[in-house]
Amino acid sequence: MSLLGLKLDEPAVAPFKVGDLVRVKPGVEKLRHVPGHKEGGFDAAGSEGKVIRVYVEENLSCTHPVKVQFSSPKNWLGHFTFDELESVE
């Protein structure tokens, strides 16, 4: 498997799966694609949502492989790295 042209010794294991509830960790850049927040951006830290896809295809080098559906402040989707999210129990 390669990632951005680098060979990995072991296959990457995604820490999240479809259906998992996750929370955005502090420190993520403000997001400008969230409805109603295009001007100043939206601070997503603490937002909770459901994983709807994890990109793990061998021929795809996603930089933000976890796709999450949120319902607050309005319905929106975001793509994140594994390190930007934590599981909600």
Biopython code that builds the backbone (N, CA, C, O; Angstrom):
import numpy as np
from Bio.PDB.StructureBuilder import StructureBuilder

atoms = [
    (1, "MET", "N", (0.842, -1.171, 0.000)),
    (1, "MET", "CA", (0.000, 0.000, 0.000)),
    (1, "MET", "C", (0.889, 1.237, 0.000)),
    (1, "MET", "O", (1.924, 1.256, 0.667)),
    (2, "SER", "N", (0.502, 2.254, -0.730)),
    (2, "SER", "CA", (1.274, 3.481, -0.712)),
    (2, "SER", "C", (0.390, 4.645, -0.285)),
    (2, "SER", "O", (-0.820, 4.641, -0.512)),
    (3, "LEU", "N", (1.000, 5.615, 0.320)),
    (3, "LEU", "CA", (0.296, 6.795, 0.783)),
    (3, "LEU", "C", (1.139, 7.992, 0.393)),
    (3, "LEU", "O", (2.259, 8.154, 0.877)),
    (4, "LEU", "N", (0.603, 8.831, -0.480)),
    (4, "LEU", "CA", (1.346, 9.981, -0.983)),
    (4, "LEU", "C", (2.707, 9.571, -1.534)),
    (4, "LEU", "O", (3.695, 10.286, -1.369)),
    (5, "GLY", "N", (2.748, 8.401, -2.196)),
    (5, "GLY", "CA", (3.980, 7.950, -2.805)),
    (5, "GLY", "C", (4.921, 7.217, -1.861)),
    (5, "GLY", "O", (5.975, 6.752, -2.292)),
    (6, "LEU", "N", (4.570, 7.102, -0.589)),
    (6, "LEU", "CA", (5.427, 6.408, 0.379)),
    (6, "LEU", "C", (4.924, 4.989, 0.570)),
    (6, "LEU", "O", (3.716, 4.761, 0.620)),
    (7, "LYS", "N", (5.814, 4.059, 0.674)),
    (7, "LYS", "CA", (5.438, 2.674, 0.935)),
    (7, "LYS", "C", (5.299, 2.465, 2.440)),
    (7, "LYS", "O", (6.137, 2.907, 3.226)),
    (8, "LEU", "N", (4.236, 1.791, 2.816)),
    (8, "LEU", "CA", (4.011, 1.483, 4.222)),
    (8, "LEU", "C", (4.285, 0.004, 4.454)),
    (8, "LEU", "O", (3.934, -0.833, 3.623)),
    (9, "ASP", "N", (4.904, -0.315, 5.568)),
    (9, "ASP", "CA", (5.200, -1.709, 5.880)),
    (9, "ASP", "C", (3.936, -2.479, 6.239)),
    (9, "ASP", "O", (3.794, -3.652, 5.894)),
    (10, "GLU", "N", (3.017, -1.808, 6.938)),
    (10, "GLU", "CA", (1.784, -2.453, 7.351)),
    (10, "GLU", "C", (0.603, -1.696, 6.783)),
    (10, "GLU", "O", (0.681, -0.481, 6.601)),
    (11, "PRO", "N", (-0.490, -2.388, 6.499)),
    (11, "PRO", "CA", (-1.666, -1.681, 6.004)),
    (11, "PRO", "C", (-2.199, -0.729, 7.076)),
    (11, "PRO", "O", (-2.165, -1.039, 8.267)),
    (12, "ALA", "N", (-2.688, 0.427, 6.641)),
    (12, "ALA", "CA", (-3.255, 1.393, 7.574)),
    (12, "ALA", "C", (-4.561, 0.832, 8.130)),
    (12, "ALA", "O", (-5.357, 0.253, 7.390)),
    (13, "VAL", "N", (-4.777, 1.000, 9.406)),
    (13, "VAL", "CA", (-6.003, 0.556, 10.055)),
    (13, "VAL", "C", (-6.749, 1.795, 10.508)),
    (13, "VAL", "O", (-6.229, 2.592, 11.289)),
    (14, "ALA", "N", (-7.949, 1.952, 10.026)),
    (14, "ALA", "CA", (-8.749, 3.114, 10.381)),
    (14, "ALA", "C", (-9.272, 2.957, 11.807)),
    (14, "ALA", "O", (-9.859, 1.927, 12.137)),
    (15, "PRO", "N", (-9.065, 3.974, 12.662)),
    (15, "PRO", "CA", (-9.549, 3.884, 14.040)),
    (15, "PRO", "C", (-11.052, 4.106, 14.162)),
    (15, "PRO", "O", (-11.616, 3.904, 15.237)),
    (16, "PHE", "N", (-11.708, 4.516, 13.085)),
    (16, "PHE", "CA", (-13.152, 4.747, 13.107)),
    (16, "PHE", "C", (-13.801, 3.932, 12.001)),
    (16, "PHE", "O", (-13.169, 3.608, 10.995)),
    (17, "LYS", "N", (-15.079, 3.605, 12.204)),
    (17, "LYS", "CA", (-15.826, 2.897, 11.171)),
    (17, "LYS", "C", (-17.152, 3.621, 10.956)),
    (17, "LYS", "O", (-17.574, 4.423, 11.789)),
    (18, "VAL", "N", (-17.796, 3.335, 9.846)),
    (18, "VAL", "CA", (-19.074, 3.951, 9.523)),
    (18, "VAL", "C", (-20.057, 3.696, 10.667)),
    (18, "VAL", "O", (-20.196, 2.571, 11.148)),
    (19, "GLY", "N", (-20.729, 4.756, 11.085)),
    (19, "GLY", "CA", (-21.706, 4.659, 12.170)),
    (19, "GLY", "C", (-21.178, 5.110, 13.520)),
    (19, "GLY", "O", (-21.960, 5.353, 14.439)),
    (20, "ASP", "N", (-19.853, 5.225, 13.658)),
    (20, "ASP", "CA", (-19.268, 5.681, 14.932)),
    (20, "ASP", "C", (-19.634, 7.133, 15.201)),
    (20, "ASP", "O", (-19.702, 7.949, 14.282)),
    (21, "LEU", "N", (-19.867, 7.444, 16.464)),
    (21, "LEU", "CA", (-20.066, 8.829, 16.882)),
    (21, "LEU", "C", (-18.704, 9.386, 17.257)),
    (21, "LEU", "O", (-17.948, 8.764, 18.002)),
    (22, "VAL", "N", (-18.399, 10.576, 16.729)),
    (22, "VAL", "CA", (-17.100, 11.195, 16.953)),
    (22, "VAL", "C", (-17.256, 12.660, 17.352)),
    (22, "VAL", "O", (-18.293, 13.281, 17.118)),
    (23, "ARG", "N", (-16.198, 13.193, 17.961)),
    (23, "ARG", "CA", (-16.147, 14.599, 18.357)),
    (23, "ARG", "C", (-14.886, 15.212, 17.752)),
    (23, "ARG", "O", (-13.827, 14.585, 17.720)),
    (24, "VAL", "N", (-15.020, 16.450, 17.274)),
    (24, "VAL", "CA", (-13.872, 17.160, 16.704)),
    (24, "VAL", "C", (-13.012, 17.679, 17.857)),
    (24, "VAL", "O", (-13.511, 18.328, 18.776)),
    (25, "LYS", "N", (-11.716, 17.384, 17.793)),
    (25, "LYS", "CA", (-10.785, 17.831, 18.828)),
    (25, "LYS", "C", (-10.481, 19.325, 18.655)),
    (25, "LYS", "O", (-10.634, 19.868, 17.561)),
    (26, "PRO", "N", (-10.051, 19.984, 19.737)),
    (26, "PRO", "CA", (-9.631, 21.388, 19.624)),
    (26, "PRO", "C", (-8.413, 21.513, 18.706)),
    (26, "PRO", "O", (-7.617, 20.581, 18.584)),
    (27, "GLY", "N", (-8.279, 22.670, 18.068)),
    (27, "GLY", "CA", (-7.109, 22.929, 17.241)),
    (27, "GLY", "C", (-7.327, 22.782, 15.750)),
    (27, "GLY", "O", (-6.426, 23.072, 14.963)),
    (28, "VAL", "N", (-8.518, 22.331, 15.342)),
    (28, "VAL", "CA", (-8.812, 22.206, 13.920)),
    (28, "VAL", "C", (-9.079, 23.613, 13.367)),
    (28, "VAL", "O", (-9.764, 24.415, 14.002)),
    (29, "GLU", "N", (-8.536, 23.903, 12.185)),
    (29, "GLU", "CA", (-8.753, 25.212, 11.562)),
    (29, "GLU", "C", (-10.247, 25.496, 11.415)),
    (29, "GLU", "O", (-11.057, 24.579, 11.277)),
    (30, "LYS", "N", (-10.596, 26.790, 11.446)),
    (30, "LYS", "CA", (-11.993, 27.166, 11.238)),
    (30, "LYS", "C", (-12.433, 26.737, 9.847)),
    (30, "LYS", "O", (-11.693, 26.867, 8.872)),
    (31, "LEU", "N", (-13.641, 26.228, 9.781)),
    (31, "LEU", "CA", (-14.180, 25.712, 8.522)),
    (31, "LEU", "C", (-15.079, 26.760, 7.884)),
    (31, "LEU", "O", (-15.965, 27.308, 8.540)),
    (32, "ARG", "N", (-14.853, 27.033, 6.625)),
    (32, "ARG", "CA", (-15.620, 28.079, 5.939)),
    (32, "ARG", "C", (-16.759, 27.518, 5.082)),
    (32, "ARG", "O", (-17.499, 28.289, 4.472)),
    (33, "HIS", "N", (-16.909, 26.215, 5.026)),
    (33, "HIS", "CA", (-17.966, 25.642, 4.197)),
    (33, "HIS", "C", (-19.237, 25.333, 4.984)),
    (33, "HIS", "O", (-20.218, 24.869, 4.403)),
    (34, "VAL", "N", (-19.239, 25.582, 6.295)),
    (34, "VAL", "CA", (-20.416, 25.293, 7.120)),
    (34, "VAL", "C", (-21.469, 26.372, 6.861)),
    (34, "VAL", "O", (-21.158, 27.562, 6.918)),
    (35, "PRO", "N", (-22.722, 25.968, 6.575)),
    (35, "PRO", "CA", (-23.766, 26.950, 6.279)),
    (35, "PRO", "C", (-23.867, 28.031, 7.371)),
    (35, "PRO", "O", (-23.924, 27.735, 8.564)),
    (36, "GLY", "N", (-23.886, 29.291, 6.916)),
    (36, "GLY", "CA", (-24.015, 30.415, 7.831)),
    (36, "GLY", "C", (-22.697, 30.891, 8.420)),
    (36, "GLY", "O", (-22.695, 31.826, 9.221)),
    (37, "HIS", "N", (-21.567, 30.274, 8.050)),
    (37, "HIS", "CA", (-20.267, 30.616, 8.627)),
    (37, "HIS", "C", (-19.183, 30.822, 7.567)),
    (37, "HIS", "O", (-18.003, 30.603, 7.841)),
    (38, "LYS", "N", (-19.564, 31.231, 6.385)),
    (38, "LYS", "CA", (-18.589, 31.380, 5.298)),
    (38, "LYS", "C", (-17.642, 32.560, 5.529)),
    (38, "LYS", "O", (-16.474, 32.492, 5.148)),
    (39, "GLU", "N", (-18.124, 33.625, 6.140)),
    (39, "GLU", "CA", (-17.309, 34.824, 6.364)),
    (39, "GLU", "C", (-16.194, 34.583, 7.384)),
    (39, "GLU", "O", (-15.015, 34.616, 7.032)),
    (40, "GLY", "N", (-16.559, 34.343, 8.634)),
    (40, "GLY", "CA", (-15.570, 34.207, 9.700)),
    (40, "GLY", "C", (-15.114, 32.794, 9.965)),
    (40, "GLY", "O", (-14.157, 32.577, 10.709)),
    (41, "GLY", "N", (-15.784, 31.832, 9.368)),
    (41, "GLY", "CA", (-15.436, 30.435, 9.601)),
    (41, "GLY", "C", (-16.131, 29.882, 10.835)),
    (41, "GLY", "O", (-16.604, 30.645, 11.677)),
    (42, "PHE", "N", (-16.194, 28.581, 10.944)),
    (42, "PHE", "CA", (-16.858, 27.884, 12.050)),
    (42, "PHE", "C", (-15.827, 27.099, 12.841)),
    (42, "PHE", "O", (-15.073, 26.305, 12.278)),
    (43, "ASP", "N", (-15.797, 27.321, 14.142)),
    (43, "ASP", "CA", (-14.906, 26.563, 15.021)),
    (43, "ASP", "C", (-15.609, 25.253, 15.361)),
    (43, "ASP", "O", (-16.527, 25.232, 16.181)),
    (44, "ALA", "N", (-15.183, 24.176, 14.739)),
    (44, "ALA", "CA", (-15.853, 22.883, 14.883)),
    (44, "ALA", "C", (-15.445, 22.117, 16.143)),
    (44, "ALA", "O", (-16.017, 21.064, 16.425)),
    (45, "ALA", "N", (-14.481, 22.616, 16.899)),
    (45, "ALA", "CA", (-14.029, 21.917, 18.116)),
    (45, "ALA", "C", (-15.218, 21.623, 19.019)),
    (45, "ALA", "O", (-16.001, 22.515, 19.346)),
    (46, "GLY", "N", (-15.344, 20.358, 19.418)),
    (46, "GLY", "CA", (-16.429, 19.933, 20.291)),
    (46, "GLY", "C", (-17.670, 19.476, 19.550)),
    (46, "GLY", "O", (-18.565, 18.891, 20.160)),
    (47, "SER", "N", (-17.747, 19.727, 18.243)),
    (47, "SER", "CA", (-18.906, 19.288, 17.463)),
    (47, "SER", "C", (-18.920, 17.766, 17.390)),
    (47, "SER", "O", (-17.882, 17.124, 17.229)),
    (48, "GLU", "N", (-20.119, 17.206, 17.511)),
    (48, "GLU", "CA", (-20.267, 15.757, 17.467)),
    (48, "GLU", "C", (-21.070, 15.358, 16.245)),
    (48, "GLU", "O", (-22.052, 16.010, 15.891)),
    (49, "GLY", "N", (-20.644, 14.282, 15.607)),
    (49, "GLY", "CA", (-21.333, 13.795, 14.426)),
    (49, "GLY", "C", (-21.124, 12.314, 14.225)),
    (49, "GLY", "O", (-20.490, 11.642, 15.038)),
    (50, "LYS", "N", (-21.671, 11.810, 13.118)),
    (50, "LYS", "CA", (-21.598, 10.385, 12.815)),
    (50, "LYS", "C", (-20.734, 10.170, 11.578)),
    (50, "LYS", "O", (-20.884, 10.860, 10.569)),
    (51, "VAL", "N", (-19.825, 9.198, 11.675)),
    (51, "VAL", "CA", (-18.973, 8.836, 10.540)),
    (51, "VAL", "C", (-19.851, 8.192, 9.473)),
    (51, "VAL", "O", (-20.571, 7.229, 9.741)),
    (52, "ILE", "N", (-19.781, 8.742, 8.247)),
    (52, "ILE", "CA", (-20.573, 8.169, 7.158)),
    (52, "ILE", "C", (-19.699, 7.502, 6.091)),
    (52, "ILE", "O", (-20.206, 6.779, 5.234)),
    (53, "ARG", "N", (-18.380, 7.748, 6.146)),
    (53, "ARG", "CA", (-17.466, 7.059, 5.231)),
    (53, "ARG", "C", (-16.037, 7.200, 5.728)),
    (53, "ARG", "O", (-15.647, 8.237, 6.263)),
    (54, "VAL", "N", (-15.269, 6.142, 5.541)),
    (54, "VAL", "CA", (-13.836, 6.169, 5.820)),
    (54, "VAL", "C", (-13.155, 5.695, 4.542)),
    (54, "VAL", "O", (-13.354, 4.564, 4.099)),
    (55, "TYR", "N", (-12.348, 6.575, 3.957)),
    (55, "TYR", "CA", (-11.667, 6.270, 2.704)),
    (55, "TYR", "C", (-10.385, 5.490, 3.006)),
    (55, "TYR", "O", (-9.452, 6.032, 3.599)),
    (56, "VAL", "N", (-10.341, 4.231, 2.603)),
    (56, "VAL", "CA", (-9.162, 3.397, 2.842)),
    (56, "VAL", "C", (-8.713, 2.668, 1.570)),
    (56, "VAL", "O", (-7.960, 1.697, 1.639)),
    (57, "GLU", "N", (-9.179, 3.141, 0.415)),
    (57, "GLU", "CA", (-8.807, 2.515, -0.845)),
    (57, "GLU", "C", (-7.303, 2.615, -1.062)),
    (57, "GLU", "O", (-6.699, 3.650, -0.780)),
    (58, "GLU", "N", (-6.712, 1.562, -1.553)),
    (58, "GLU", "CA", (-5.265, 1.533, -1.753)),
    (58, "GLU", "C", (-4.788, 2.529, -2.806)),
    (58, "GLU", "O", (-3.666, 3.027, -2.720)),
    (59, "ASN", "N", (-5.622, 2.824, -3.793)),
    (59, "ASN", "CA", (-5.198, 3.719, -4.864)),
    (59, "ASN", "C", (-5.575, 5.183, -4.592)),
    (59, "ASN", "O", (-5.453, 6.028, -5.479)),
    (60, "LEU", "N", (-6.022, 5.478, -3.395)),
    (60, "LEU", "CA", (-6.453, 6.825, -3.047)),
    (60, "LEU", "C", (-5.626, 7.333, -1.876)),
    (60, "LEU", "O", (-5.548, 6.675, -0.839)),
    (61, "SER", "N", (-5.014, 8.490, -2.032)),
    (61, "SER", "CA", (-4.206, 9.037, -0.940)),
    (61, "SER", "C", (-4.923, 10.249, -0.333)),
    (61, "SER", "O", (-4.486, 11.389, -0.491)),
    (62, "CYS", "N", (-6.016, 9.981, 0.353)),
    (62, "CYS", "CA", (-6.792, 11.040, 1.003)),
    (62, "CYS", "C", (-5.981, 11.665, 2.130)),
    (62, "CYS", "O", (-5.325, 10.964, 2.900)),
    (63, "THR", "N", (-6.031, 12.978, 2.216)),
    (63, "THR", "CA", (-5.372, 13.642, 3.336)),
    (63, "THR", "C", (-6.343, 13.808, 4.505)),
    (63, "THR", "O", (-5.911, 13.997, 5.642)),
    (64, "HIS", "N", (-7.636, 13.740, 4.240)),
    (64, "HIS", "CA", (-8.674, 13.839, 5.270)),
    (64, "HIS", "C", (-9.681, 12.711, 5.013)),
    (64, "HIS", "O", (-10.744, 12.955, 4.443)),
    (65, "PRO", "N", (-9.355, 11.475, 5.427)),
    (65, "PRO", "CA", (-10.110, 10.302, 4.999)),
    (65, "PRO", "C", (-11.412, 10.004, 5.735)),
    (65, "PRO", "O", (-12.128, 9.081, 5.347)),
    (66, "VAL", "N", (-11.743, 10.754, 6.785)),
    (66, "VAL", "CA", (-12.957, 10.446, 7.547)),
    (66, "VAL", "C", (-14.029, 11.476, 7.216)),
    (66, "VAL", "O", (-13.851, 12.669, 7.466)),
    (67, "LYS", "N", (-15.142, 11.015, 6.655)),
    (67, "LYS", "CA", (-16.258, 11.894, 6.296)),
    (67, "LYS", "C", (-17.314, 11.790, 7.397)),
    (67, "LYS", "O", (-17.786, 10.702, 7.727)),
    (68, "VAL", "N", (-17.674, 12.954, 7.959)),
    (68, "VAL", "CA", (-18.580, 12.987, 9.108)),
    (68, "VAL", "C", (-19.786, 13.871, 8.805)),
    (68, "VAL", "O", (-19.644, 14.953, 8.236)),
    (69, "GLN", "N", (-20.974, 13.403, 9.190)),
    (69, "GLN", "CA", (-22.224, 14.159, 9.052)),
    (69, "GLN", "C", (-22.540, 14.816, 10.396)),
    (69, "GLN", "O", (-22.564, 14.149, 11.431)),
    (70, "PHE", "N", (-22.779, 16.119, 10.371)),
    (70, "PHE", "CA", (-23.138, 16.878, 11.573)),
    (70, "PHE", "C", (-24.527, 17.459, 11.409)),
    (70, "PHE", "O", (-24.994, 17.645, 10.286)),
    (71, "SER", "N", (-25.194, 17.748, 12.520)),
    (71, "SER", "CA", (-26.530, 18.355, 12.457)),
    (71, "SER", "C", (-26.570, 19.723, 13.143)),
    (71, "SER", "O", (-27.613, 20.375, 13.162)),
    (72, "SER", "N", (-25.450, 20.154, 13.699)),
    (72, "SER", "CA", (-25.429, 21.441, 14.387)),
    (72, "SER", "C", (-24.203, 22.217, 13.933)),
    (72, "SER", "O", (-23.138, 21.610, 13.823)),
    (73, "PRO", "N", (-24.277, 23.509, 13.664)),
    (73, "PRO", "CA", (-25.425, 24.391, 13.844)),
    (73, "PRO", "C", (-26.521, 24.152, 12.815)),
    (73, "PRO", "O", (-27.680, 24.476, 13.074)),
    (74, "LYS", "N", (-26.191, 23.599, 11.666)),
    (74, "LYS", "CA", (-27.128, 23.136, 10.647)),
    (74, "LYS", "C", (-26.537, 21.841, 10.105)),
    (74, "LYS", "O", (-25.434, 21.453, 10.491)),
    (75, "ASN", "N", (-27.257, 21.175, 9.221)),
    (75, "ASN", "CA", (-26.700, 19.960, 8.608)),
    (75, "ASN", "C", (-25.499, 20.327, 7.742)),
    (75, "ASN", "O", (-25.576, 21.217, 6.895)),
    (76, "TRP", "N", (-24.374, 19.619, 7.971)),
    (76, "TRP", "CA", (-23.172, 19.842, 7.162)),
    (76, "TRP", "C", (-22.292, 18.612, 7.218)),
    (76, "TRP", "O", (-22.409, 17.790, 8.127)),
    (77, "LEU", "N", (-21.405, 18.491, 6.235)),
    (77, "LEU", "CA", (-20.452, 17.390, 6.149)),
    (77, "LEU", "C", (-19.046, 17.949, 6.293)),
    (77, "LEU", "O", (-18.769, 19.078, 5.890)),
    (78, "GLY", "N", (-18.168, 17.150, 6.870)),
    (78, "GLY", "CA", (-16.771, 17.546, 6.976)),
    (78, "GLY", "C", (-15.864, 16.356, 6.765)),
    (78, "GLY", "O", (-16.226, 15.221, 7.077)),
    (79, "HIS", "N", (-14.680, 16.619, 6.232)),
    (79, "HIS", "CA", (-13.647, 15.598, 6.048)),
    (79, "HIS", "C", (-12.523, 15.899, 7.034)),
    (79, "HIS", "O", (-12.058, 17.035, 7.120)),
    (80, "PHE", "N", (-12.084, 14.880, 7.780)),
    (80, "PHE", "CA", (-11.098, 15.066, 8.839)),
    (80, "PHE", "C", (-10.024, 13.993, 8.771)),
    (80, "PHE", "O", (-10.211, 12.941, 8.160)),
    (81, "THR", "N", (-8.889, 14.280, 9.414)),
    (81, "THR", "CA", (-7.860, 13.264, 9.598)),
    (81, "THR", "C", (-8.234, 12.447, 10.831)),
    (81, "THR", "O", (-9.089, 12.860, 11.615)),
    (82, "PHE", "N", (-7.605, 11.305, 11.001)),
    (82, "PHE", "CA", (-7.864, 10.477, 12.177)),
    (82, "PHE", "C", (-7.499, 11.214, 13.462)),
    (82, "PHE", "O", (-8.158, 11.046, 14.488)),
    (83, "ASP", "N", (-6.449, 12.028, 13.403)),
    (83, "ASP", "CA", (-5.973, 12.743, 14.591)),
    (83, "ASP", "C", (-6.868, 13.901, 15.004)),
    (83, "ASP", "O", (-6.761, 14.384, 16.131)),
    (84, "GLU", "N", (-7.742, 14.355, 14.125)),
    (84, "GLU", "CA", (-8.617, 15.491, 14.433)),
    (84, "GLU", "C", (-9.903, 15.082, 15.126)),
    (84, "GLU", "O", (-10.692, 15.937, 15.529)),
    (85, "LEU", "N", (-10.121, 13.778, 15.269)),
    (85, "LEU", "CA", (-11.356, 13.271, 15.855)),
    (85, "LEU", "C", (-11.094, 12.365, 17.039)),
    (85, "LEU", "O", (-10.024, 11.769, 17.163)),
    (86, "GLU", "N", (-12.094, 12.272, 17.912)),
    (86, "GLU", "CA", (-12.040, 11.312, 19.013)),
    (86, "GLU", "C", (-13.409, 10.635, 19.111)),
    (86, "GLU", "O", (-14.428, 11.212, 18.732)),
    (87, "SER", "N", (-13.415, 9.420, 19.617)),
    (87, "SER", "CA", (-14.664, 8.662, 19.760)),
    (87, "SER", "C", (-15.516, 9.243, 20.877)),
    (87, "SER", "O", (-14.998, 9.704, 21.894)),
    (88, "VAL", "N", (-16.829, 9.215, 20.676)),
    (88, "VAL", "CA", (-17.781, 9.621, 21.709)),
    (88, "VAL", "C", (-18.377, 8.347, 22.259)),
    (88, "VAL", "O", (-18.870, 7.505, 21.508)),
    (89, "GLU", "N", (-18.331, 8.209, 23.551)),
    (89, "GLU", "CA", (-18.854, 6.978, 24.165)),
    (89, "GLU", "C", (-20.197, 7.198, 24.787)),
    (89, "GLU", "O", (-20.778, 6.269, 25.346)),
]
sb = StructureBuilder()
sb.init_structure("model")
sb.init_model(0)
sb.init_chain("A")
sb.init_seg("    ")
for serial, (resi, resn, name, xyz) in enumerate(atoms, 1):
    if name == "N":
        sb.init_residue(resn, " ", resi, " ")
    sb.init_atom(name, np.array(xyz, "f"), 0.0, 1.0, " ", f" {name:<3s}", serial, name[0])
structure = sb.get_structure()
